[in-house]
Amino acid sequence: MPGNDSPTTRERESVPLPDYIRGAFIPLSRLSHDWEMHSAVLLSPAEERTMVREPAQAVPAPVAQRLGKLRVLVVPYVSCSASGDLVCFSKPRGETHSSVRLEADERIHLILPCRELDAHDTGFEFLASIAELLHPRLEAPELERYSQLVEEELRAGVQGEIDEDAVAAKQPVLKNRTSHRRGRSPFDRYRDVSFVSTMAEYMHGLWHDVQIRVGPEHLPLPQLRRRITLLAEMFPPNAGYNVFADDLAPEDDEQPS
């Protein structure tokens, strides 16, 4: 089980994030991909598995290779402060982060607040953070393949999306379809948000069976399947992990959207 941080760290109610990531973290827990995990919170074995260990196992090896060294730091809270983000050991006032990512000392530090959150939600936030970290590490042909896919969806008049963030990013594109490829256009932002959300859901589905949401605001099953198929081609799942659950079987492509 991951151990707590040093007593000198815990005696302080809040620690600036850059100082916290340079603290002493002993003992050490190893994750898949030779990633590391430490916790400032006493976790049960079930919480540790759900928050980090099992989601990390579901991350495809090619994704992990792009990211390189990664240290996961589970903390109670991370507060937003005018002077910078703070790791807090008691509930702070004001806004808080659901995750923070810093790159220093030739590794990525992924800070995951876990107080007042369901363990599964923390696990999904871990995967969403991995997707965010992957995006700037995409190769140009990979980004182009995804761009072509979502452009096909737009030409087909697909209105729904993978989640609320992608739905919001899609609206300016639907209102002005001529702006697709002009600099940092609404299309570019929509594509990037859509990729991160879809990548997170792809890894979520590798972690465990998920319920497919249907309705006009959600991405239709045929388009969802094509996106997941593309991501599985670019970042194949690890041995023993299935890309599609029974409720996203190939015959679903034949259902009307």
Secondary structure, DSSP 8 states (H G I E B T S, - for coil): ------HHHHTSSEEEHHHHTTS---S-EE-GGG-EEEESS---HHHHIIIIIHHHHHS-HHHHHHH-SEEEEEESEEE--TT--EEESS--SS-B-S-EEEEETTEEEEEEE-TTS-HHHHHHHHHHHHHHHHGGG--HHHHHHHHHHHHHHHHTT---BSSHHHHHHHHHHHH-GGGTTSSS-HHHHHHHHHHHHHHHHHHHHHHS------STTB--HHHHHHHHHHHHHHS---TT--S--GGG-GGGGGS--
